[in-house]
């Protein structure tokens, strides 16, 4: 009896020790590929791992890698695909150990939730952490939502910190695909996700998909988040005929966010001659939604080169918008920005900082990269901003500098607007250039017809817009013989929108003043970027929508004169 009692006490002690494991201070360890597979299986079926039951995908538990892992024995071209760990609800610390030869290729069989983890849920109150994970020689080939570390975060608060990815990504040919890819994560629709001190290296190559949102760090940020001190060194290449939103750091942001001290060093090259392209050295597109932004101290070094029918191209942003609460300060572009016109063109907007701009206030923006426009029919080009749309009623630009030369090949130009700081504005109340300087030279190659090509040292604005530039100066040269007017008529305006929810899955979208071209298209997208099919009928500038499901959506209209978006709840 004494022996039995002693054994019972010993068993109880061992059981208590196991139950206490999985905390932040005493994480469950993974020291081999075999243990990694055991961990993955326990996550998927709520099984036991090292004496601890992983309920709800390991909810609230902490795991730590203690050795380098080579996955070539469990995934690869001759072995098969890595099966993602998930749905996962815990935290993971890689402890800077290498995970090499991660392999996922949809041509071997569709992976789904493509990533080392995928997807991640956090249904608790605490933040989940994915820290110090190092991927070496990762290979991913897919056309869905994908990221090397995590495919998607769905709920709660999550932080990704100090992770390093070296990968090769290629898309699968799929003319109906909606690709959302980031070197770390595909997208997030969670409460909040933070990215801090992460680095991505390698290459990202996309072709032959219907639409795409691709970034070196993150594909699409749908709900609030923060990106700070991240570095992308991966070159990004896109070709084909896909509607493209591409950035060196993030493809698309449609949420409030903080964006500080991020650096892109990779080249961004997009060639979709018959399609729309929003491309930036840092962010592809940040549409006109009423969300706060804090953007400070970011730098791009990578060359940005684009060919597209409708192009919004910038050294930092393709398209950026923001309300009066937006802080946009001390950001620099050092990469050349190049546009090549091919096939049919609808609208071309190129800037050293942003192609399209809808921000009220910005300070200490600086462009040092060359801007080269080749074969554009009607470009709007500025050393800081290509085209300012009326998402903000006025623009205040403070202590900003363009030091990059602007070169335009004029042989193809039917009408163009080129300025040292702001290429052209739509109808605004006021444009204030306070203590700004243009140091770049404007060079026109080819024909020099000043009746169709308008050039100004600082800015061109539409009639009715008050330009105040008394404290700003020009140190660059402009071609002789051009009419350097600052106020111009006949500016193309992006459409405004009004939406009326009729209930029962029906709605009316009105676009006042829309000039019909026959190419207008209304899209309904979920907050994770997925397009939602709806029936629509057009009567002039009114669109009738049927079959709209209940929920929160983004309504977007694409026209030859621009793209507008708004949030709606049905």
Secondary structure as a PSIPRED ss2 file (coil, helix, strand):
# PSIPRED VFORMAT (PSIPRED V4.0)

   1 X C   1.000  0.000  0.000
   2 X H   0.000  1.000  0.000
   3 X H   0.000  1.000  0.000
   4 X H   0.000  1.000  0.000
   5 X H   0.000  1.000  0.000
   6 X H   0.000  1.000  0.000
   7 X H   0.000  1.000  0.000
   8 X H   0.000  1.000  0.000
   9 X H   0.000  1.000  0.000
  10 X H   0.000  1.000  0.000
  11 X H   0.000  1.000  0.000
  12 X H   0.000  1.000  0.000
  13 X H   0.000  1.000  0.000
  14 X H   0.000  1.000  0.000
  15 X H   0.000  1.000  0.000
  16 X H   0.000  1.000  0.000
  17 X H   0.000  1.000  0.000
  18 X H   0.000  1.000  0.000
  19 X H   0.000  1.000  0.000
  20 X H   0.000  1.000  0.000
  21 X C   1.000  0.000  0.000
  22 X C   1.000  0.000  0.000
  23 X C   1.000  0.000  0.000
  24 X C   1.000  0.000  0.000
  25 X C   1.000  0.000  0.000
  26 X C   1.000  0.000  0.000
  27 X C   1.000  0.000  0.000
  28 X E   0.000  0.000  1.000
  29 X E   0.000  0.000  1.000
  30 X E   0.000  0.000  1.000
  31 X C   1.000  0.000  0.000
  32 X C   1.000  0.000  0.000
  33 X H   0.000  1.000  0.000
  34 X H   0.000  1.000  0.000
  35 X H   0.000  1.000  0.000
  36 X H   0.000  1.000  0.000
  37 X H   0.000  1.000  0.000
  38 X H   0.000  1.000  0.000
  39 X H   0.000  1.000  0.000
  40 X H   0.000  1.000  0.000
  41 X H   0.000  1.000  0.000
  42 X H   0.000  1.000  0.000
  43 X H   0.000  1.000  0.000
  44 X H   0.000  1.000  0.000
  45 X H   0.000  1.000  0.000
  46 X C   1.000  0.000  0.000
  47 X C   1.000  0.000  0.000
  48 X E   0.000  0.000  1.000
  49 X E   0.000  0.000  1.000
  50 X C   1.000  0.000  0.000
  51 X C   1.000  0.000  0.000
  52 X E   0.000  0.000  1.000
  53 X E   0.000  0.000  1.000
  54 X C   1.000  0.000  0.000
  55 X C   1.000  0.000  0.000
  56 X C   1.000  0.000  0.000
  57 X C   1.000  0.000  0.000
  58 X C   1.000  0.000  0.000
  59 X C   1.000  0.000  0.000
  60 X C   1.000  0.000  0.000
  61 X C   1.000  0.000  0.000
  62 X E   0.000  0.000  1.000
  63 X E   0.000  0.000  1.000
  64 X E   0.000  0.000  1.000
  65 X E   0.000  0.000  1.000
  66 X C   1.000  0.000  0.000
  67 X C   1.000  0.000  0.000
  68 X C   1.000  0.000  0.000
  69 X E   0.000  0.000  1.000
  70 X E   0.000  0.000  1.000
  71 X H   0.000  1.000  0.000
  72 X H   0.000  1.000  0.000
  73 X H   0.000  1.000  0.000
  74 X C   1.000  0.000  0.000
  75 X C   1.000  0.000  0.000
  76 X E   0.000  0.000  1.000
  77 X C   1.000  0.000  0.000
  78 X C   1.000  0.000  0.000
  79 X C   1.000  0.000  0.000
  80 X E   0.000  0.000  1.000
  81 X C   1.000  0.000  0.000
  82 X C   1.000  0.000  0.000
  83 X C   1.000  0.000  0.000
  84 X C   1.000  0.000  0.000
  85 X E   0.000  0.000  1.000
  86 X C   1.000  0.000  0.000
  87 X C   1.000  0.000  0.000
  88 X E   0.000  0.000  1.000
  89 X C   1.000  0.000  0.000
  90 X C   1.000  0.000  0.000
  91 X E   0.000  0.000  1.000
  92 X E   0.000  0.000  1.000
  93 X E   0.000  0.000  1.000
  94 X C   1.000  0.000  0.000
  95 X C   1.000  0.000  0.000
  96 X C   1.000  0.000  0.000
  97 X C   1.000  0.000  0.000
  98 X E   0.000  0.000  1.000
  99 X E   0.000  0.000  1.000
 100 X E   0.000  0.000  1.000
 101 X C   1.000  0.000  0.000
 102 X C   1.000  0.000  0.000
 103 X E   0.000  0.000  1.000
 104 X E   0.000  0.000  1.000
 105 X E   0.000  0.000  1.000
 106 X H   0.000  1.000  0.000
 107 X H   0.000  1.000  0.000
 108 X H   0.000  1.000  0.000
 109 X C   1.000  0.000  0.000
 110 X C   1.000  0.000  0.000
 111 X C   1.000  0.000  0.000
 112 X C   1.000  0.000  0.000
 113 X C   1.000  0.000  0.000
 114 X E   0.000  0.000  1.000
 115 X C   1.000  0.000  0.000
 116 X C   1.000  0.000  0.000
 117 X E   0.000  0.000  1.000
 118 X C   1.000  0.000  0.000
 119 X C   1.000  0.000  0.000
 120 X E   0.000  0.000  1.000
 121 X C   1.000  0.000  0.000
 122 X C   1.000  0.000  0.000
 123 X C   1.000  0.000  0.000
 124 X C   1.000  0.000  0.000
 125 X C   1.000  0.000  0.000
 126 X C   1.000  0.000  0.000
 127 X C   1.000  0.000  0.000
 128 X E   0.000  0.000  1.000
 129 X E   0.000  0.000  1.000
 130 X E   0.000  0.000  1.000
 131 X E   0.000  0.000  1.000
 132 X C   1.000  0.000  0.000
 133 X C   1.000  0.000  0.000
 134 X E   0.000  0.000  1.000
 135 X E   0.000  0.000  1.000
 136 X E   0.000  0.000  1.000
 137 X E   0.000  0.000  1.000
 138 X E   0.000  0.000  1.000
 139 X E   0.000  0.000  1.000
 140 X E   0.000  0.000  1.000
 141 X E   0.000  0.000  1.000
 142 X E   0.000  0.000  1.000
 143 X C   1.000  0.000  0.000
 144 X C   1.000  0.000  0.000
 145 X E   0.000  0.000  1.000
 146 X E   0.000  0.000  1.000
 147 X E   0.000  0.000  1.000
 148 X C   1.000  0.000  0.000
 149 X C   1.000  0.000  0.000
 150 X E   0.000  0.000  1.000
 151 X E   0.000  0.000  1.000
 152 X E   0.000  0.000  1.000
 153 X E   0.000  0.000  1.000
 154 X C   1.000  0.000  0.000
 155 X C   1.000  0.000  0.000
 156 X C   1.000  0.000  0.000
 157 X E   0.000  0.000  1.000
 158 X E   0.000  0.000  1.000
 159 X E   0.000  0.000  1.000
 160 X E   0.000  0.000  1.000
 161 X E   0.000  0.000  1.000
 162 X C   1.000  0.000  0.000
 163 X C   1.000  0.000  0.000
 164 X E   0.000  0.000  1.000
 165 X E   0.000  0.000  1.000
 166 X E   0.000  0.000  1.000
 167 X E   0.000  0.000  1.000
 168 X E   0.000  0.000  1.000
 169 X E   0.000  0.000  1.000
 170 X E   0.000  0.000  1.000
 171 X E   0.000  0.000  1.000
 172 X C   1.000  0.000  0.000
 173 X C   1.000  0.000  0.000
 174 X E   0.000  0.000  1.000
 175 X E   0.000  0.000  1.000
 176 X E   0.000  0.000  1.000
 177 X E   0.000  0.000  1.000
 178 X E   0.000  0.000  1.000
 179 X E   0.000  0.000  1.000
 180 X E   0.000  0.000  1.000
 181 X E   0.000  0.000  1.000
 182 X E   0.000  0.000  1.000
 183 X C   1.000  0.000  0.000
 184 X C   1.000  0.000  0.000
 185 X E   0.000  0.000  1.000
 186 X E   0.000  0.000  1.000
 187 X E   0.000  0.000  1.000
 188 X E   0.000  0.000  1.000
 189 X C   1.000  0.000  0.000
 190 X C   1.000  0.000  0.000
 191 X C   1.000  0.000  0.000
 192 X E   0.000  0.000  1.000
 193 X E   0.000  0.000  1.000
 194 X E   0.000  0.000  1.000
 195 X E   0.000  0.000  1.000
 196 X E   0.000  0.000  1.000
 197 X C   1.000  0.000  0.000
 198 X C   1.000  0.000  0.000
 199 X E   0.000  0.000  1.000
 200 X E   0.000  0.000  1.000
 201 X E   0.000  0.000  1.000
 202 X E   0.000  0.000  1.000
 203 X E   0.000  0.000  1.000
 204 X E   0.000  0.000  1.000
 205 X E   0.000  0.000  1.000
 206 X E   0.000  0.000  1.000
 207 X E   0.000  0.000  1.000
 208 X C   1.000  0.000  0.000
 209 X E   0.000  0.000  1.000
 210 X E   0.000  0.000  1.000
 211 X E   0.000  0.000  1.000
 212 X E   0.000  0.000  1.000
 213 X E   0.000  0.000  1.000
 214 X E   0.000  0.000  1.000
 215 X E   0.000  0.000  1.000
 216 X C   1.000  0.000  0.000
 217 X C   1.000  0.000  0.000
 218 X E   0.000  0.000  1.000
 219 X E   0.000  0.000  1.000
 220 X E   0.000  0.000  1.000
 221 X E   0.000  0.000  1.000
 222 X C   1.000  0.000  0.000
 223 X C   1.000  0.000  0.000
 224 X C   1.000  0.000  0.000
 225 X E   0.000  0.000  1.000
 226 X E   0.000  0.000  1.000
 227 X E   0.000  0.000  1.000
 228 X E   0.000  0.000  1.000
 229 X C   1.000  0.000  0.000
 230 X C   1.000  0.000  0.000
 231 X E   0.000  0.000  1.000
 232 X E   0.000  0.000  1.000
 233 X C   1.000  0.000  0.000
 234 X C   1.000  0.000  0.000
 235 X E   0.000  0.000  1.000
 236 X E   0.000  0.000  1.000
 237 X E   0.000  0.000  1.000
 238 X E   0.000  0.000  1.000
 239 X E   0.000  0.000  1.000
 240 X C   1.000  0.000  0.000
 241 X C   1.000  0.000  0.000
 242 X C   1.000  0.000  0.000
 243 X E   0.000  0.000  1.000
 244 X E   0.000  0.000  1.000
 245 X E   0.000  0.000  1.000
 246 X E   0.000  0.000  1.000
 247 X E   0.000  0.000  1.000
 248 X C   1.000  0.000  0.000
 249 X C   1.000  0.000  0.000
 250 X E   0.000  0.000  1.000
 251 X E   0.000  0.000  1.000
 252 X E   0.000  0.000  1.000
 253 X E   0.000  0.000  1.000
 254 X C   1.000  0.000  0.000
 255 X C   1.000  0.000  0.000
 256 X C   1.000  0.000  0.000
 257 X E   0.000  0.000  1.000
 258 X E   0.000  0.000  1.000
 259 X E   0.000  0.000  1.000
 260 X E   0.000  0.000  1.000
 261 X C   1.000  0.000  0.000
 262 X C   1.000  0.000  0.000
 263 X E   0.000  0.000  1.000
 264 X E   0.000  0.000  1.000
 265 X C   1.000  0.000  0.000
 266 X C   1.000  0.000  0.000
 267 X C   1.000  0.000  0.000
 268 X E   0.000  0.000  1.000
 269 X E   0.000  0.000  1.000
 270 X E   0.000  0.000  1.000
 271 X E   0.000  0.000  1.000
 272 X E   0.000  0.000  1.000
 273 X E   0.000  0.000  1.000
 274 X E   0.000  0.000  1.000
 275 X E   0.000  0.000  1.000
 276 X E   0.000  0.000  1.000
 277 X E   0.000  0.000  1.000
 278 X E   0.000  0.000  1.000
 279 X E   0.000  0.000  1.000
 280 X E   0.000  0.000  1.000
 281 X C   1.000  0.000  0.000
 282 X C   1.000  0.000  0.000
 283 X E   0.000  0.000  1.000
 284 X E   0.000  0.000  1.000
 285 X E   0.000  0.000  1.000
 286 X E   0.000  0.000  1.000
 287 X C   1.000  0.000  0.000
 288 X C   1.000  0.000  0.000
 289 X C   1.000  0.000  0.000
 290 X C   1.000  0.000  0.000
 291 X C   1.000  0.000  0.000
 292 X C   1.000  0.000  0.000
 293 X E   0.000  0.000  1.000
 294 X E   0.000  0.000  1.000
 295 X E   0.000  0.000  1.000
 296 X E   0.000  0.000  1.000
 297 X C   1.000  0.000  0.000
 298 X C   1.000  0.000  0.000
 299 X E   0.000  0.000  1.000
 300 X E   0.000  0.000  1.000
 301 X C   1.000  0.000  0.000
 302 X C   1.000  0.000  0.000
 303 X C   1.000  0.000  0.000
 304 X E   0.000  0.000  1.000
 305 X E   0.000  0.000  1.000
 306 X E   0.000  0.000  1.000
 307 X E   0.000  0.000  1.000
 308 X E   0.000  0.000  1.000
 309 X E   0.000  0.000  1.000
 310 X E   0.000  0.000  1.000
 311 X E   0.000  0.000  1.000
 312 X E   0.000  0.000  1.000
 313 X E   0.000  0.000  1.000
 314 X E   0.000  0.000  1.000
 315 X C   1.000  0.000  0.000
 316 X C   1.000  0.000  0.000
 317 X E   0.000  0.000  1.000
 318 X E   0.000  0.000  1.000
 319 X E   0.000  0.000  1.000
 320 X E   0.000  0.000  1.000
 321 X E   0.000  0.000  1.000
 322 X C   1.000  0.000  0.000
 323 X C   1.000  0.000  0.000
 324 X C   1.000  0.000  0.000
 325 X C   1.000  0.000  0.000
 326 X C   1.000  0.000  0.000
 327 X E   0.000  0.000  1.000
 328 X E   0.000  0.000  1.000
 329 X E   0.000  0.000  1.000
 330 X C   1.000  0.000  0.000
 331 X C   1.000  0.000  0.000
 332 X E   0.000  0.000  1.000
 333 X E   0.000  0.000  1.000
 334 X C   1.000  0.000  0.000
 335 X C   1.000  0.000  0.000
 336 X C   1.000  0.000  0.000
 337 X E   0.000  0.000  1.000
 338 X E   0.000  0.000  1.000
 339 X E   0.000  0.000  1.000
 340 X E   0.000  0.000  1.000
 341 X C   1.000  0.000  0.000
 342 X C   1.000  0.000  0.000
 343 X C   1.000  0.000  0.000
 344 X C   1.000  0.000  0.000
 345 X C   1.000  0.000  0.000
 346 X C   1.000  0.000  0.000
 347 X E   0.000  0.000  1.000
 348 X E   0.000  0.000  1.000
 349 X E   0.000  0.000  1.000
 350 X E   0.000  0.000  1.000
 351 X E   0.000  0.000  1.000
 352 X C   1.000  0.000  0.000
 353 X C   1.000  0.000  0.000
 354 X E   0.000  0.000  1.000
 355 X E   0.000  0.000  1.000
 356 X E   0.000  0.000  1.000
 357 X E   0.000  0.000  1.000
 358 X E   0.000  0.000  1.000
 359 X C   1.000  0.000  0.000
 360 X C   1.000  0.000  0.000
 361 X E   0.000  0.000  1.000
 362 X E   0.000  0.000  1.000
 363 X E   0.000  0.000  1.000
 364 X C   1.000  0.000  0.000
 365 X C   1.000  0.000  0.000
 366 X E   0.000  0.000  1.000
 367 X E   0.000  0.000  1.000
 368 X C   1.000  0.000  0.000
 369 X C   1.000  0.000  0.000
 370 X C   1.000  0.000  0.000
 371 X E   0.000  0.000  1.000
 372 X E   0.000  0.000  1.000
 373 X E   0.000  0.000  1.000
 374 X E   0.000  0.000  1.000
 375 X C   1.000  0.000  0.000
 376 X C   1.000  0.000  0.000
 377 X C   1.000  0.000  0.000
 378 X C   1.000  0.000  0.000
 379 X E   0.000  0.000  1.000
 380 X E   0.000  0.000  1.000
 381 X E   0.000  0.000  1.000
 382 X E   0.000  0.000  1.000
 383 X C   1.000  0.000  0.000
 384 X C   1.000  0.000  0.000
 385 X E   0.000  0.000  1.000
 386 X E   0.000  0.000  1.000
 387 X E   0.000  0.000  1.000
 388 X E   0.000  0.000  1.000
 389 X C   1.000  0.000  0.000
 390 X C   1.000  0.000  0.000
 391 X C   1.000  0.000  0.000
 392 X C   1.000  0.000  0.000
 393 X C   1.000  0.000  0.000
 394 X E   0.000  0.000  1.000
 395 X E   0.000  0.000  1.000
 396 X E   0.000  0.000  1.000
 397 X E   0.000  0.000  1.000
 398 X E   0.000  0.000  1.000
 399 X C   1.000  0.000  0.000
 400 X C   1.000  0.000  0.000
 401 X E   0.000  0.000  1.000
 402 X E   0.000  0.000  1.000
 403 X C   1.000  0.000  0.000
 404 X C   1.000  0.000  0.000
 405 X C   1.000  0.000  0.000
 406 X E   0.000  0.000  1.000
 407 X E   0.000  0.000  1.000
 408 X E   0.000  0.000  1.000
 409 X E   0.000  0.000  1.000
 410 X H   0.000  1.000  0.000
 411 X H   0.000  1.000  0.000
 412 X H   0.000  1.000  0.000
 413 X C   1.000  0.000  0.000
 414 X C   1.000  0.000  0.000
 415 X C   1.000  0.000  0.000
 416 X E   0.000  0.000  1.000
 417 X E   0.000  0.000  1.000
 418 X E   0.000  0.000  1.000
 419 X E   0.000  0.000  1.000
 420 X C   1.000  0.000  0.000
 421 X C   1.000  0.000  0.000
 422 X E   0.000  0.000  1.000
 423 X E   0.000  0.000  1.000
 424 X E   0.000  0.000  1.000
 425 X E   0.000  0.000  1.000
 426 X C   1.000  0.000  0.000
 427 X C   1.000  0.000  0.000
 428 X C   1.000  0.000  0.000
 429 X C   1.000  0.000  0.000
 430 X E   0.000  0.000  1.000
 431 X E   0.000  0.000  1.000
 432 X E   0.000  0.000  1.000
 433 X E   0.000  0.000  1.000
 434 X E   0.000  0.000  1.000
 435 X C   1.000  0.000  0.000
 436 X C   1.000  0.000  0.000
 437 X E   0.000  0.000  1.000
 438 X E   0.000  0.000  1.000
 439 X C   1.000  0.000  0.000
 440 X C   1.000  0.000  0.000
 441 X C   1.000  0.000  0.000
 442 X E   0.000  0.000  1.000
 443 X E   0.000  0.000  1.000
 444 X E   0.000  0.000  1.000
 445 X E   0.000  0.000  1.000
 446 X C   1.000  0.000  0.000
 447 X C   1.000  0.000  0.000
 448 X C   1.000  0.000  0.000
 449 X C   1.000  0.000  0.000
 450 X C   1.000  0.000  0.000
 451 X C   1.000  0.000  0.000
 452 X C   1.000  0.000  0.000
 453 X E   0.000  0.000  1.000
 454 X E   0.000  0.000  1.000
 455 X E   0.000  0.000  1.000
 456 X E   0.000  0.000  1.000
 457 X C   1.000  0.000  0.000
 458 X C   1.000  0.000  0.000
 459 X E   0.000  0.000  1.000
 460 X C   1.000  0.000  0.000
 461 X E   0.000  0.000  1.000
 462 X E   0.000  0.000  1.000
 463 X C   1.000  0.000  0.000
 464 X C   1.000  0.000  0.000
 465 X C   1.000  0.000  0.000
 466 X E   0.000  0.000  1.000
 467 X E   0.000  0.000  1.000
 468 X E   0.000  0.000  1.000
 469 X C   1.000  0.000  0.000
 470 X C   1.000  0.000  0.000
 471 X C   1.000  0.000  0.000
 472 X C   1.000  0.000  0.000
 473 X E   0.000  0.000  1.000
 474 X E   0.000  0.000  1.000
 475 X C   1.000  0.000  0.000
 476 X C   1.000  0.000  0.000
 477 X C   1.000  0.000  0.000
 478 X C   1.000  0.000  0.000
 479 X C   1.000  0.000  0.000
 480 X C   1.000  0.000  0.000
 481 X C   1.000  0.000  0.000
 482 X C   1.000  0.000  0.000
 483 X C   1.000  0.000  0.000
 484 X C   1.000  0.000  0.000
 485 X C   1.000  0.000  0.000
 486 X C   1.000  0.000  0.000
 487 X E   0.000  0.000  1.000
 488 X E   0.000  0.000  1.000
 489 X C   1.000  0.000  0.000
 490 X C   1.000  0.000  0.000
 491 X C   1.000  0.000  0.000
 492 X C   1.000  0.000  0.000
 493 X C   1.000  0.000  0.000
 494 X C   1.000  0.000  0.000
 495 X C   1.000  0.000  0.000
 496 X C   1.000  0.000  0.000
 497 X C   1.000  0.000  0.000
 498 X E   0.000  0.000  1.000
 499 X E   0.000  0.000  1.000
 500 X E   0.000  0.000  1.000
 501 X E   0.000  0.000  1.000
 502 X E   0.000  0.000  1.000
 503 X E   0.000  0.000  1.000
 504 X C   1.000  0.000  0.000
 505 X C   1.000  0.000  0.000
 506 X E   0.000  0.000  1.000
 507 X E   0.000  0.000  1.000
 508 X E   0.000  0.000  1.000
 509 X E   0.000  0.000  1.000
 510 X E   0.000  0.000  1.000
 511 X C   1.000  0.000  0.000
 512 X C   1.000  0.000  0.000
 513 X C   1.000  0.000  0.000
 514 X C   1.000  0.000  0.000
 515 X C   1.000  0.000  0.000
 516 X C   1.000  0.000  0.000
 517 X C   1.000  0.000  0.000
 518 X C   1.000  0.000  0.000
 519 X C   1.000  0.000  0.000
 520 X C   1.000  0.000  0.000
 521 X E   0.000  0.000  1.000
 522 X E   0.000  0.000  1.000
 523 X E   0.000  0.000  1.000
 524 X E   0.000  0.000  1.000
 525 X E   0.000  0.000  1.000
 526 X E   0.000  0.000  1.000
 527 X C   1.000  0.000  0.000
 528 X C   1.000  0.000  0.000
 529 X C   1.000  0.000  0.000
 530 X C   1.000  0.000  0.000
 531 X E   0.000  0.000  1.000
 532 X C   1.000  0.000  0.000
 533 X C   1.000  0.000  0.000
 534 X C   1.000  0.000  0.000
 535 X E   0.000  0.000  1.000
 536 X E   0.000  0.000  1.000
 537 X E   0.000  0.000  1.000
 538 X E   0.000  0.000  1.000
 539 X E   0.000  0.000  1.000
 540 X C   1.000  0.000  0.000
 541 X C   1.000  0.000  0.000
 542 X E   0.000  0.000  1.000
 543 X E   0.000  0.000  1.000
 544 X E   0.000  0.000  1.000
 545 X E   0.000  0.000  1.000
 546 X E   0.000  0.000  1.000
 547 X C   1.000  0.000  0.000
 548 X C   1.000  0.000  0.000
 549 X C   1.000  0.000  0.000
 550 X C   1.000  0.000  0.000
 551 X C   1.000  0.000  0.000
 552 X E   0.000  0.000  1.000
 553 X E   0.000  0.000  1.000
 554 X E   0.000  0.000  1.000
 555 X E   0.000  0.000  1.000
 556 X E   0.000  0.000  1.000
 557 X E   0.000  0.000  1.000
 558 X E   0.000  0.000  1.000
 559 X E   0.000  0.000  1.000
 560 X C   1.000  0.000  0.000
 561 X C   1.000  0.000  0.000
 562 X E   0.000  0.000  1.000
 563 X E   0.000  0.000  1.000
 564 X E   0.000  0.000  1.000
 565 X E   0.000  0.000  1.000
 566 X E   0.000  0.000  1.000
 567 X E   0.000  0.000  1.000
 568 X E   0.000  0.000  1.000
 569 X E   0.000  0.000  1.000
 570 X C   1.000  0.000  0.000
